[in-house]
């Protein structure tokens, strides 16, 4: 497969893309890698000769050669430039024979418009969104003839909400213009949101009242199983496609069954952020008392106090507002006025009644600040100034900032962004944004100086909570002015999210084809919403747990020469003859290599899964300096047959392994006497003991 990397669409798009030259070059390099994967999987799984530098740009009527079109995963980070990567990838796709690019995004008109506006830099293809005009018509309806004429040579880009009405209109339009006659690239932005089938858990339960068909958005995008809608999904209409999932929180996708159309089997690519990116490693590196910038710890009970006394501005919120007003004035002194002003984000609840309360409290606090400046009471502003002085070098004196605050704060813009509130229409200077779920995914908030975050849930989902981190992004210019006001317990949770993200990205980067992908859970959280997962296939490995096969293979045909292979690997690890009854420290890869040598019978009751155990060990190896322990000895048993429902290691051995705080493989060899009594050959029985500080890891165990 030959790829065109200097085509007119890519060249022109990069010229118009609002990025620095070095950032454009870095993004171009990464997207070329993505496109290599896309072209390779298309040629392998869909059809040869249709895409690439010499592709025909026309599809045949034949079904995909592998039986289904491939699914890939582009795993980015929160506000790390995923939209820019999708734009450049789309430009490369057009230069390489794709003529239909569909971007499906969250069901938010704000996000659809934001995405469409950004995609308008793409140079060559026609660009439309599922925005409706005053007559209730979609953008593309007025230009059908132009689209039919230009699509085969220029290409077509469509940005469409994950909304049943929008997707239904899209299906009708695609058929009308003959889009299925051309290779397509479908980009599922925020792919773990809305697209997964929310009936999966119920339908896999086998209960009689489970839904008969998949959820509406899943049917419209991925696969439609309603008898009256058969084939009426985006992926089925565009029958020669690559489906690229794009997200920073892929947990719901990686926990799908292996045979799911949403499980990325084509390829997984990591989108690395560019220079100047600030993520969890920046904001939550230190969570110890006292807080270190950019964190400011707020009393744990402040959210409850707001509900109990909704007419009193609590201390943490007062401090956050004062910090924002001073930071805005400092921003103006250093950088002038940003295009849409500076932002304050208040995210404490999903309930609109709470948003009303916070909106009123913030307005009252700003009015108090103006009154205090008039009266010369500057204690709180000075405290905010002193806090910012910790990170702002040669900070402008407060006295030189008061006039700006006094003139501009009364004209602040107050926005409630929720199902009953405002759209984001920012003012020129100070913008206070109060909201809930709409602020939690995909929406970029530029020049965000201050965040006041208290969002808690009875059962926190990691993907949902991590998407709340709107402070992440390319913030190097304003980072000294940024502050996040948050309870320490929530800061600790975000730190755990960051550790889980680092671990997962490292694992996928080194083993992108893993079938078992363990997700490390932050304490007290779930990875994602349970409704989109097959509960029968989700397993977990826990800290300190011992895992072993209940029914090892014991007869000669099943054991084969595995015992000799195990002994050779053990001799290599020991650097000579195997030594019994002692713990030996070895590279963690040594025990991963051994896992698959142990022979076991088919056993649905056992948690022994060599692929999953190996994936967890690889994911956590940095915690243990890539070291592990091996312990070998012989064992006997008085059981009537070689079945071990309680394992073969003793309690003291298990406790000793846990105390050493390294992953431990016990390799126990059946003694000759027990083997003769059972009519068995001598075999090795394994047990893995996970360290007590490992953390819970969940994974999909389907075959």
ROTOR-64707 format. One record per residue (C-alpha): x, z, y. Coordinates in steps of 0.001 Angstrom, whole numbers. Layout:
N
<roba <X; Z; Y>>
...
This chain:
703
<roba <0; 0; 0>>
<roba <1511; -1130; 3305>>
<roba <378; 812; 6370>>
<roba <377; -444; 9936>>
<roba <1808; 2279; 12195>>
<roba <2116; 379; 15480>>
<roba <-1274; -1308; 15735>>
<roba <-3104; -1835; 19035>>
<roba <-5720; 862; 18513>>
<roba <-3156; 3579; 17807>>
<roba <-812; 2427; 20583>>
<roba <-3558; 2305; 23190>>
<roba <-5121; 5587; 22072>>
<roba <-1838; 7459; 22278>>
<roba <-1329; 6101; 25791>>
<roba <-4676; 7490; 26958>>
<roba <-4562; 10751; 24987>>
<roba <-4088; 13632; 27478>>
<roba <-1027; 15125; 25791>>
<roba <2622; 15455; 26721>>
<roba <4884; 12796; 25218>>
<roba <6548; 15133; 22721>>
<roba <3127; 16422; 21599>>
<roba <1892; 12837; 21144>>
<roba <4948; 11963; 19081>>
<roba <4519; 15035; 16872>>
<roba <821; 14314; 16369>>
<roba <1523; 10672; 15574>>
<roba <4004; 11728; 12899>>
<roba <1537; 14100; 11267>>
<roba <-1362; 11654; 11319>>
<roba <750; 8939; 9711>>
<roba <1162; 11373; 6824>>
<roba <-2601; 11933; 6688>>
<roba <-3234; 8185; 6718>>
<roba <-813; 7637; 3853>>
<roba <-2947; 9984; 1771>>
<roba <-6172; 8301; 2895>>
<roba <-4961; 4789; 2088>>
<roba <-3456; 5798; -1241>>
<roba <-6588; 7555; -2455>>
<roba <-8837; 4726; -1229>>
<roba <-6818; 2150; -3175>>
<roba <-6714; 4379; -6253>>
<roba <-10281; 5703; -6306>>
<roba <-12403; 3210; -4343>>
<roba <-11051; -346; -4339>>
<roba <-7768; -2193; -3949>>
<roba <-7124; -4711; -1181>>
<roba <-9799; -3557; 1262>>
<roba <-7701; -1344; 3562>>
<roba <-4100; -1189; 4699>>
<roba <-2045; -3477; 6903>>
<roba <-3234; -6536; 4948>>
<roba <-6642; -5226; 3885>>
<roba <-9695; -7450; 3927>>
<roba <-11754; -4925; 6025>>
<roba <-14716; -5964; 3874>>
<roba <-16159; -4098; 888>>
<roba <-17440; -5468; -2375>>
<roba <-20702; -4380; -3973>>
<roba <-18819; -2767; -6848>>
<roba <-18993; 1014; -7246>>
<roba <-15790; 3013; -6653>>
<roba <-13303; 2365; -9428>>
<roba <-12979; 6091; -10240>>
<roba <-16738; 6598; -10232>>
<roba <-16880; 8410; -6896>>
<roba <-15291; 8203; -3479>>
<roba <-12479; 10683; -2795>>
<roba <-12696; 13901; -807>>
<roba <-9711; 15133; 1179>>
<roba <-9088; 18283; 3192>>
<roba <-7364; 18520; 6563>>
<roba <-6627; 22217; 7048>>
<roba <-5872; 23049; 10665>>
<roba <-5923; 26244; 12675>>
<roba <-8386; 27612; 15199>>
<roba <-8262; 25430; 18344>>
<roba <-4978; 23874; 17225>>
<roba <-5788; 20260; 18094>>
<roba <-7990; 19183; 15185>>
<roba <-10076; 16914; 17423>>
<roba <-6960; 15164; 18729>>
<roba <-5803; 14730; 15120>>
<roba <-9177; 13210; 14189>>
<roba <-8950; 10811; 17140>>
<roba <-5461; 9595; 16238>>
<roba <-6343; 9427; 12532>>
<roba <-9381; 7315; 13435>>
<roba <-7206; 4991; 15512>>
<roba <-4814; 4554; 12594>>
<roba <-7781; 3944; 10300>>
<roba <-9079; 1135; 12516>>
<roba <-5651; -498; 12577>>
<roba <-5619; -286; 8779>>
<roba <-8927; -1921; 7933>>
<roba <-11528; 817; 8300>>
<roba <-14361; -443; 10440>>
<roba <-16829; 2445; 10352>>
<roba <-15747; 5934; 11418>>
<roba <-18421; 8644; 11313>>
<roba <-17678; 12091; 12714>>
<roba <-20281; 14657; 11680>>
<roba <-20102; 17848; 13690>>
<roba <-21987; 21092; 14303>>
<roba <-25629; 20997; 15303>>
<roba <-24893; 21766; 18926>>
<roba <-25464; 19282; 21715>>
<roba <-22604; 20938; 23602>>
<roba <-20222; 20241; 20734>>
<roba <-21522; 16713; 20143>>
<roba <-20966; 15875; 23803>>
<roba <-17583; 17598; 23865>>
<roba <-16476; 15610; 20818>>
<roba <-17870; 12311; 22121>>
<roba <-16140; 12761; 25469>>
<roba <-12836; 13344; 23753>>
<roba <-13255; 10360; 21424>>
<roba <-13756; 8020; 24371>>
<roba <-9945; 7757; 24668>>
<roba <-9846; 5770; 21438>>
<roba <-8805; 2263; 22423>>
<roba <-10779; -577; 20871>>
<roba <-13746; 589; 18792>>
<roba <-17241; 1068; 20130>>
<roba <-18056; 4781; 20489>>
<roba <-21569; 6248; 20289>>
<roba <-23079; 9672; 19636>>
<roba <-26427; 10933; 18410>>
<roba <-27298; 11888; 21942>>
<roba <-30821; 10871; 22904>>
<roba <-31783; 9267; 26178>>
<roba <-34839; 10107; 28244>>
<roba <-37031; 7885; 26103>>
<roba <-36087; 9706; 22920>>
<roba <-33894; 6834; 21698>>
<roba <-30397; 7345; 20319>>
<roba <-27425; 5929; 22196>>
<roba <-26815; 3199; 19653>>
<roba <-30369; 1828; 19598>>
<roba <-30014; -113; 22850>>
<roba <-26882; -1900; 21617>>
<roba <-27720; -3033; 18083>>
<roba <-26741; -6673; 18613>>
<roba <-23461; -5774; 20310>>
<roba <-22611; -3402; 17461>>
<roba <-23395; -6002; 14790>>
<roba <-21168; -8523; 16555>>
<roba <-18219; -6257; 17420>>
<roba <-18071; -3840; 14485>>
<roba <-16320; -6234; 12040>>
<roba <-13399; -6855; 14404>>
<roba <-13270; -3831; 16735>>
<roba <-14653; -1028; 14605>>
<roba <-17346; 1542; 15313>>
<roba <-17044; 5299; 15897>>
<roba <-20146; 7500; 15660>>
<roba <-20323; 11217; 16525>>
<roba <-23414; 12727; 14899>>
<roba <-24782; 16266; 14718>>
<roba <-25430; 17986; 11392>>
<roba <-29115; 17813; 12093>>
<roba <-31758; 16394; 9754>>
<roba <-33352; 14214; 12425>>
<roba <-29998; 12903; 13655>>
<roba <-28798; 12185; 10114>>
<roba <-32050; 10425; 9239>>
<roba <-31731; 8219; 12311>>
<roba <-28078; 7568; 11445>>
<roba <-28986; 6390; 7932>>
<roba <-31540; 3944; 9293>>
<roba <-29074; 2644; 11875>>
<roba <-26215; 2178; 9374>>
<roba <-28448; 112; 7118>>
<roba <-29711; -1899; 10088>>
<roba <-26232; -2965; 11211>>
<roba <-24840; -3532; 7690>>
<roba <-22218; -796; 7975>>
<roba <-21908; -599; 4179>>
<roba <-20160; -3982; 4197>>
<roba <-17020; -2361; 5623>>
<roba <-14626; 401; 4539>>
<roba <-15541; 3739; 6105>>
<roba <-13878; 6999; 6969>>
<roba <-16187; 10017; 7246>>
<roba <-14735; 12963; 9155>>
<roba <-16634; 16183; 8523>>
<roba <-15725; 18357; 11495>>
<roba <-16123; 22076; 10715>>
<roba <-16744; 20946; 7158>>
<roba <-17415; 24425; 5809>>
<roba <-20340; 24854; 8203>>
<roba <-23806; 23421; 7425>>
<roba <-22553; 20748; 4987>>
<roba <-22234; 22896; 1801>>
<roba <-25327; 23138; -349>>
<roba <-26994; 26455; 464>>
<roba <-29013; 26303; -2770>>
<roba <-25912; 26405; -5008>>
<roba <-26090; 30082; -5921>>
<roba <-29826; 30035; -6534>>
<roba <-29723; 26869; -8624>>
<roba <-26756; 28046; -10709>>
<roba <-28591; 31310; -11483>>
<roba <-31008; 29481; -13765>>
<roba <-34015; 31347; -12407>>
<roba <-37314; 29528; -12674>>
<roba <-38122; 29665; -8958>>
<roba <-34774; 28264; -7817>>
<roba <-34922; 25294; -5389>>
<roba <-35311; 21969; -7145>>
<roba <-33132; 19998; -4739>>
<roba <-30062; 20507; -2602>>
<roba <-30293; 21787; 965>>
<roba <-31328; 19308; 3644>>
<roba <-27987; 18705; 5406>>
<roba <-26092; 18494; 2105>>
<roba <-28570; 15866; 924>>
<roba <-28266; 13854; 4128>>
<roba <-24460; 13830; 4172>>
<roba <-23091; 14257; 643>>
<roba <-25580; 13555; -2150>>
<roba <-29351; 13198; -2080>>
<roba <-31154; 14295; -5220>>
<roba <-34771; 14224; -4009>>
<roba <-36664; 11551; -5982>>
<roba <-38121; 10097; -2800>>
<roba <-34703; 10043; -1099>>
<roba <-32358; 8926; -3901>>
<roba <-29214; 7391; -2432>>
<roba <-30250; 8342; 1097>>
<roba <-27075; 10193; 2086>>
<roba <-24223; 9195; 4359>>
<roba <-21693; 9056; 1517>>
<roba <-24006; 6945; -643>>
<roba <-25004; 4506; 2100>>
<roba <-21351; 3965; 3049>>
<roba <-20512; 3364; -590>>
<roba <-16783; 2677; -60>>
<roba <-15509; 5680; 1884>>
<roba <-12995; 8471; 2157>>
<roba <-14606; 11795; 3041>>
<roba <-12172; 13940; 5038>>
<roba <-13101; 17588; 5525>>
<roba <-11643; 19094; 8698>>
<roba <-11670; 22842; 9284>>
<roba <-9587; 25920; 10062>>
<roba <-11551; 28080; 7608>>
<roba <-11816; 26184; 4297>>
<roba <-12810; 29127; 2092>>
<roba <-16316; 27857; 1243>>
<roba <-14785; 24500; 288>>
<roba <-11901; 25833; -1807>>
<roba <-14290; 28082; -3745>>
<roba <-16537; 25199; -4818>>
<roba <-16610; 24252; -8496>>
<roba <-14031; 21663; -9482>>
<roba <-16729; 19079; -10174>>
<roba <-18339; 19536; -6748>>
<roba <-18355; 16580; -4374>>
<roba <-17158; 19051; -1721>>
<roba <-14024; 20072; -3603>>
<roba <-11011; 18214; -2203>>
<roba <-9423; 16462; -5144>>
<roba <-8052; 13443; -3329>>
<roba <-5527; 15316; -1208>>
<roba <-4997; 18362; 974>>
<roba <-3031; 18048; 4211>>
<roba <-1967; 20789; 6600>>
<roba <-2264; 20158; 10317>>
<roba <508; 22139; 11958>>
<roba <-38; 23256; 15557>>
<roba <2239; 21958; 18275>>
<roba <4512; 23776; 20666>>
<roba <2779; 26373; 22817>>
<roba <124; 27312; 20278>>
<roba <-929; 30960; 20184>>
<roba <-2754; 32144; 17066>>
<roba <-3212; 35375; 15180>>
<roba <527; 35894; 14960>>
<roba <576; 36056; 18765>>
<roba <-2516; 38115; 19474>>
<roba <-2517; 40471; 16517>>
<roba <1158; 40892; 15674>>
<roba <1047; 44547; 16767>>
<roba <-2017; 46654; 16061>>
<roba <-458; 50088; 16443>>
<roba <-1413; 52658; 19055>>
<roba <-810; 52393; 21926>>
<roba <-1867; 48772; 22216>>
<roba <587; 46081; 23211>>
<roba <-350; 43045; 25342>>
<roba <-2302; 40901; 25003>>
<roba <-4389; 43553; 23201>>
<roba <-6118; 46411; 24989>>
<roba <-7809; 48842; 22620>>
<roba <-11303; 49992; 23507>>
<roba <-13116; 53043; 22173>>
<roba <-14656; 52331; 18761>>
<roba <-18057; 53663; 19834>>
<roba <-18422; 51597; 23004>>
<roba <-20859; 49113; 21474>>
<roba <-23123; 51980; 20379>>
<roba <-22951; 53544; 23837>>
<roba <-24074; 50267; 25403>>
<roba <-27168; 50324; 23200>>
<roba <-27876; 54005; 23857>>
<roba <-27291; 53844; 27616>>
<roba <-27867; 50185; 28552>>
<roba <-27742; 50883; 32306>>
<roba <-24242; 52384; 32338>>
<roba <-21125; 50213; 32382>>
<roba <-18768; 51666; 29743>>
<roba <-15058; 52128; 30382>>
<roba <-13774; 49302; 28209>>
<roba <-16066; 46746; 29780>>
<roba <-15181; 47963; 33268>>
<roba <-11482; 47590; 32470>>
<roba <-12051; 44094; 31058>>
<roba <-13918; 42921; 34171>>
<roba <-11250; 44353; 36500>>
<roba <-8515; 42693; 34433>>
<roba <-10306; 39339; 34638>>
<roba <-10764; 39488; 38406>>
<roba <-7099; 40328; 38978>>
<roba <-5913; 37756; 36399>>
<roba <-8009; 35044; 38054>>
<roba <-6451; 35761; 41431>>
<roba <-2978; 35677; 39869>>
<roba <-3818; 32406; 38122>>
<roba <-4838; 30904; 41465>>
<roba <-1577; 32050; 43093>>
<roba <531; 30486; 40324>>
<roba <-1430; 27419; 39182>>
<roba <-4199; 26724; 41677>>
<roba <-7786; 26258; 40554>>
<roba <-8406; 24907; 37019>>
<roba <-10950; 22151; 36599>>
<roba <-13715; 24429; 35330>>
<roba <-12539; 27759; 36687>>
<roba <-11268; 30734; 34703>>
<roba <-13285; 32244; 31867>>
<roba <-14305; 35685; 30644>>
<roba <-15781; 35722; 27135>>
<roba <-18058; 38553; 26049>>
<roba <-18874; 38370; 22332>>
<roba <-20439; 41550; 20981>>
<roba <-23578; 40580; 19079>>
<roba <-25729; 37710; 17824>>
<roba <-28893; 39260; 19344>>
<roba <-30127; 37719; 22573>>
<roba <-31410; 41099; 23779>>
<roba <-27836; 42416; 23652>>
<roba <-26665; 39387; 25620>>
<roba <-29182; 40244; 28334>>
<roba <-27847; 43802; 28486>>
<roba <-24218; 42714; 28743>>
<roba <-25068; 40081; 31339>>
<roba <-26651; 42744; 33548>>
<roba <-23811; 45224; 33015>>
<roba <-21164; 42641; 33944>>
<roba <-23083; 41619; 37064>>
<roba <-23392; 45271; 38066>>
<roba <-19684; 45883; 37468>>
<roba <-18669; 42892; 39630>>
<roba <-20917; 44142; 42429>>
<roba <-19268; 47560; 42150>>
<roba <-15855; 45957; 42517>>
<roba <-16857; 44258; 45766>>
<roba <-18293; 47504; 47099>>
<roba <-15140; 49386; 46130>>
<roba <-12909; 46863; 47895>>
<roba <-15046; 47294; 51020>>
<roba <-14622; 51072; 50757>>
<roba <-10898; 50924; 49963>>
<roba <-11374; 52354; 46453>>
<roba <-8789; 50363; 44509>>
<roba <-7917; 52695; 41628>>
<roba <-9437; 50557; 38860>>
<roba <-8147; 47276; 40250>>
<roba <-4698; 48825; 40553>>
<roba <-4858; 49977; 36920>>
<roba <-5712; 46437; 35867>>
<roba <-2873; 45097; 38018>>
<roba <-433; 47574; 36465>>
<roba <-1498; 46499; 32966>>
<roba <-977; 42815; 33771>>
<roba <2407; 43636; 35321>>
<roba <3596; 44408; 31778>>
<roba <3643; 40670; 31020>>
<roba <3589; 38924; 34426>>
<roba <7113; 38822; 35895>>
<roba <7468; 39348; 39645>>
<roba <3749; 39960; 39895>>
<roba <2059; 39405; 43262>>
<roba <1090; 42743; 44868>>
<roba <-2547; 43710; 44552>>
<roba <-2925; 43802; 48313>>
<roba <-2241; 40057; 48420>>
<roba <-4938; 39364; 45820>>
<roba <-7818; 41331; 47300>>
<roba <-9013; 38632; 49691>>
<roba <-9328; 36092; 46870>>
<roba <-11262; 38526; 44677>>
<roba <-13480; 39625; 47560>>
<roba <-14366; 36050; 48561>>
<roba <-14812; 34467; 45109>>
<roba <-16195; 37216; 42846>>
<roba <-19634; 37313; 44555>>
<roba <-20022; 33601; 43722>>
<roba <-19182; 34110; 40068>>
<roba <-21003; 32021; 37469>>
<roba <-22847; 34004; 34806>>
<roba <-23689; 32148; 31589>>
<roba <-25677; 33335; 28592>>
<roba <-24928; 30923; 25765>>
<roba <-27364; 31402; 22913>>
<roba <-30485; 29817; 21458>>
<roba <-32489; 30926; 24499>>
<roba <-29807; 30628; 27152>>
<roba <-27696; 28300; 29226>>
<roba <-25552; 25304; 28451>>
<roba <-21936; 25560; 29509>>
<roba <-21888; 24415; 33110>>
<roba <-18963; 26248; 34619>>
<roba <-18480; 27251; 38224>>
<roba <-15361; 26661; 40287>>
<roba <-13721; 30085; 40015>>
<roba <-14929; 33110; 38021>>
<roba <-17043; 32334; 34928>>
<roba <-18504; 35075; 32734>>
<roba <-19693; 33748; 29365>>
<roba <-21879; 36026; 27238>>
<roba <-23094; 34852; 23860>>
<roba <-23126; 34997; 20086>>
<roba <-23063; 32464; 17272>>
<roba <-22890; 29368; 19483>>
<roba <-19556; 30630; 20820>>
<roba <-18225; 31204; 17326>>
<roba <-17153; 27775; 16074>>
<roba <-15672; 24568; 17346>>
<roba <-16270; 25102; 21041>>
<roba <-13108; 25066; 23128>>
<roba <-12972; 27417; 26112>>
<roba <-10146; 26360; 28387>>
<roba <-8464; 28843; 30743>>
<roba <-9889; 31825; 28878>>
<roba <-8200; 34803; 30518>>
<roba <-10158; 37775; 29189>>
<roba <-12020; 38406; 25938>>
<roba <-14275; 41403; 25320>>
<roba <-14968; 41439; 21573>>
<roba <-17078; 43883; 19592>>
<roba <-18818; 41668; 17050>>
<roba <-19532; 43565; 13824>>
<roba <-21707; 42741; 10849>>
<roba <-22934; 44744; 7874>>
<roba <-21034; 42366; 5603>>
<roba <-18362; 40407; 7424>>
<roba <-17634; 36869; 6254>>
<roba <-14023; 35939; 6859>>
<roba <-14687; 32345; 7840>>
<roba <-17387; 33267; 10349>>
<roba <-15388; 36103; 11910>>
<roba <-12153; 34110; 12146>>
<roba <-13997; 31350; 13988>>
<roba <-14807; 33937; 16680>>
<roba <-11157; 33848; 17747>>
<roba <-11794; 31641; 20771>>
<roba <-8713; 33143; 22433>>
<roba <-6478; 31142; 20049>>
<roba <-5147; 27803; 21215>>
<roba <-2547; 26215; 23467>>
<roba <-2313; 29127; 25869>>
<roba <1399; 29349; 26734>>
<roba <789; 28748; 30446>>
<roba <-1740; 31540; 30790>>
<roba <-682; 33882; 27968>>
<roba <898; 36468; 30320>>
<roba <-2478; 36735; 32083>>
<roba <-4567; 36990; 28906>>
<roba <-6030; 40218; 27577>>
<roba <-8249; 40889; 24566>>
<roba <-10313; 44070; 24835>>
<roba <-11166; 45083; 21278>>
<roba <-11512; 48196; 19075>>
<roba <-8410; 48851; 17021>>
<roba <-10313; 48565; 13722>>
<roba <-11410; 45032; 14596>>
<roba <-7889; 44130; 15707>>
<roba <-6653; 45326; 12301>>
<roba <-9218; 43102; 10622>>
<roba <-8045; 40056; 12580>>
<roba <-4503; 40933; 11529>>
<roba <-5654; 40789; 7895>>
<roba <-7320; 37448; 8568>>
<roba <-4000; 36163; 9886>>
<roba <-2118; 37384; 6816>>
<roba <-4659; 35704; 4526>>
<roba <-4361; 32468; 6511>>
<roba <-556; 32485; 6367>>
<roba <-654; 33080; 2620>>
<roba <-3188; 30331; 1934>>
<roba <-1411; 27750; 4060>>
<roba <1906; 28541; 2374>>
<roba <331; 28124; -1064>>
<roba <-1398; 24833; -230>>
<roba <1740; 23550; 1459>>
<roba <3885; 24178; -1617>>
<roba <1263; 23422; -4305>>
<roba <-1365; 21131; -2712>>
<roba <-2788; 20056; -6068>>
<roba <-3640; 23549; -7337>>
<roba <-6954; 23769; -9162>>
<roba <-7078; 27550; -8746>>
<roba <-6812; 28431; -5067>>
<roba <-6972; 32196; -4481>>
<roba <-8393; 33451; -1202>>
<roba <-7073; 36830; -79>>
<roba <-9866; 38996; 1284>>
<roba <-9540; 41268; 4265>>
<roba <-10725; 44775; 3431>>
<roba <-14495; 45063; 3329>>
<roba <-15167; 41347; 3758>>
<roba <-16433; 38369; 1798>>
<roba <-14677; 35013; 2004>>
<roba <-17833; 33115; 2942>>
<roba <-21607; 33143; 2490>>
<roba <-22554; 33610; -1130>>
<roba <-25412; 31091; -1110>>
<roba <-23066; 28083; -1145>>
<roba <-21102; 29221; -4212>>
<roba <-21727; 29166; -7941>>
<roba <-21634; 32878; -8632>>
<roba <-20948; 32288; -12336>>
<roba <-17578; 30735; -11526>>
<roba <-16248; 33095; -8816>>
<roba <-13749; 35608; -10166>>
<roba <-11493; 38122; -8459>>
<roba <-8146; 39741; -9119>>
<roba <-7808; 43188; -7610>>
<roba <-4855; 45355; -6578>>
<roba <-3494; 47360; -9496>>
<roba <-5599; 45436; -12022>>
<roba <-4271; 44662; -15498>>
<roba <-5243; 41254; -16901>>
<roba <-4831; 40214; -20526>>
<roba <-6369; 37928; -23161>>
<roba <-8847; 39746; -25399>>
<roba <-8410; 37292; -28275>>
<roba <-4879; 35967; -28664>>
<roba <-4205; 33118; -31065>>
<roba <-2865; 34664; -34289>>
<roba <-2828; 32081; -37085>>
<roba <87; 29730; -37535>>
<roba <-1637; 26510; -36489>>
<roba <-2705; 28010; -33154>>
<roba <497; 29905; -32430>>
<roba <2691; 26943; -33362>>
<roba <6183; 27236; -31917>>
<roba <5038; 29139; -28835>>
<roba <6729; 32362; -29937>>
<roba <10097; 30635; -30007>>
<roba <9471; 29102; -26557>>
<roba <8563; 32521; -25188>>
<roba <11691; 34088; -26661>>
<roba <13905; 31361; -25175>>
<roba <12395; 31894; -21723>>
<roba <12817; 35655; -22095>>
<roba <16453; 35223; -23152>>
<roba <17011; 33071; -20079>>
<roba <15443; 35736; -17880>>
<roba <17479; 38524; -19500>>
<roba <20662; 36488; -19400>>
<roba <21123; 37047; -23136>>
<roba <19268; 38770; -25964>>
<roba <15877; 40232; -25080>>
<roba <16126; 43949; -24279>>
<roba <13154; 46048; -25223>>
<roba <11518; 49047; -23528>>
<roba <12923; 48501; -20041>>
<roba <11758; 46923; -16798>>
<roba <13826; 43907; -15769>>
<roba <13621; 42484; -12256>>
<roba <13426; 38674; -12275>>
<roba <12407; 35831; -9927>>
<roba <8622; 35647; -9796>>
<roba <8742; 32010; -10956>>
<roba <10174; 33245; -14256>>
<roba <6988; 35047; -15204>>
<roba <4816; 32226; -13828>>
<roba <6631; 29868; -16194>>
<roba <5939; 32205; -19113>>
<roba <2193; 32523; -18511>>
<roba <1235; 29195; -20090>>
<roba <3323; 29782; -23228>>
<roba <1071; 32542; -24553>>
<roba <-1533; 31105; -26897>>
<roba <-5092; 32432; -26678>>
<roba <-8435; 31530; -28229>>
<roba <-11332; 30294; -26136>>
<roba <-12630; 33504; -24635>>
<roba <-15251; 33551; -21914>>
<roba <-15136; 37363; -21646>>
<roba <-11461; 37526; -20717>>
<roba <-10108; 37434; -17164>>
<roba <-6882; 35880; -18461>>
<roba <-6429; 32624; -16540>>
<roba <-2787; 31496; -16361>>
<roba <-3460; 28990; -13574>>
<roba <-5221; 31588; -11444>>
<roba <-2683; 34324; -12150>>
<roba <150; 31957; -11275>>
<roba <-1598; 30902; -8068>>
<roba <-2083; 34530; -6990>>
<roba <1547; 35341; -7777>>
<roba <2754; 32343; -5788>>
<roba <442; 33181; -2910>>
<roba <1736; 36757; -2708>>
<roba <5394; 36262; -3624>>
<roba <6649; 36602; -47>>
<roba <5322; 40181; -33>>
<roba <7639; 41044; -2910>>
<roba <10744; 39124; -1962>>
<roba <9814; 36565; -4647>>
<roba <10657; 39198; -7289>>
<roba <8711; 40469; -10302>>
<roba <9236; 42613; -13407>>
<roba <9235; 41863; -17138>>
<roba <8801; 44546; -19793>>
<roba <9138; 43698; -23503>>
<roba <8513; 45699; -26682>>
<roba <6934; 45404; -30109>>
<roba <3446; 46699; -30717>>
<roba <1230; 47509; -33664>>
<roba <-2491; 48090; -33976>>
<roba <-4884; 49814; -36373>>
<roba <-7679; 47387; -35543>>
<roba <-9212; 45386; -38355>>
<roba <-8587; 42092; -36551>>
<roba <-6385; 40915; -33623>>
<roba <-8940; 41468; -30855>>
<roba <-7952; 43719; -27938>>
<roba <-10871; 44624; -25658>>
<roba <-8791; 47377; -24036>>
<roba <-5437; 45567; -24013>>
<roba <-2198; 46556; -25709>>
<roba <-165; 48405; -23072>>
<roba <-445; 52149; -22658>>
<roba <-1634; 54108; -19648>>
<roba <1852; 55453; -18791>>
<roba <3257; 51902; -18857>>
<roba <512; 50650; -16574>>
<roba <1059; 53526; -14157>>
<roba <4811; 52938; -14160>>
<roba <4291; 49252; -13348>>
<roba <1982; 50128; -10460>>
<roba <4461; 52693; -9150>>
<roba <7196; 50056; -9014>>
<roba <4943; 47972; -6700>>
<roba <6003; 44574; -8056>>
<roba <3986; 42112; -10147>>
<roba <4736; 42945; -13786>>
<roba <4456; 40915; -16965>>
<roba <4315; 42910; -20208>>
<roba <5291; 40705; -23152>>
<roba <4464; 42564; -26356>>
<roba <5378; 41155; -29783>>
<roba <3243; 42016; -32801>>
<roba <5267; 43841; -35460>>
<roba <5639; 42388; -38948>>
<roba <3514; 45040; -40663>>
<roba <411; 44435; -38559>>
<roba <908; 40685; -38908>>
<roba <984; 40941; -42708>>
<roba <-2146; 43149; -42755>>
<roba <-4073; 40613; -40660>>
<roba <-2698; 37606; -42478>>
<roba <-1295; 36492; -39137>>
<roba <2035; 35303; -37844>>
<roba <3955; 37394; -35333>>
<roba <2738; 36473; -31860>>
<roba <3278; 37646; -28301>>
<roba <471; 39307; -26355>>
<roba <761; 39283; -22546>>
<roba <-544; 41612; -19857>>
<roba <-67; 41174; -16126>>
<roba <-331; 44215; -13865>>
<roba <-832; 43400; -10203>>
<roba <759; 45655; -7585>>
<roba <-1529; 48231; -5912>>
<roba <-802; 46796; -2448>>
<roba <-1647; 43191; -3328>>
<roba <-5155; 42823; -1879>>
<roba <-8248; 41322; -3503>>
<roba <-8082; 37595; -4280>>
<roba <-11132; 35498; -5192>>
<roba <-11029; 32046; -6775>>
<roba <-13211; 29496; -8529>>
<roba <-12580; 29499; -12273>>
<roba <-14538; 26385; -13255>>
<roba <-12899; 23841; -15536>>
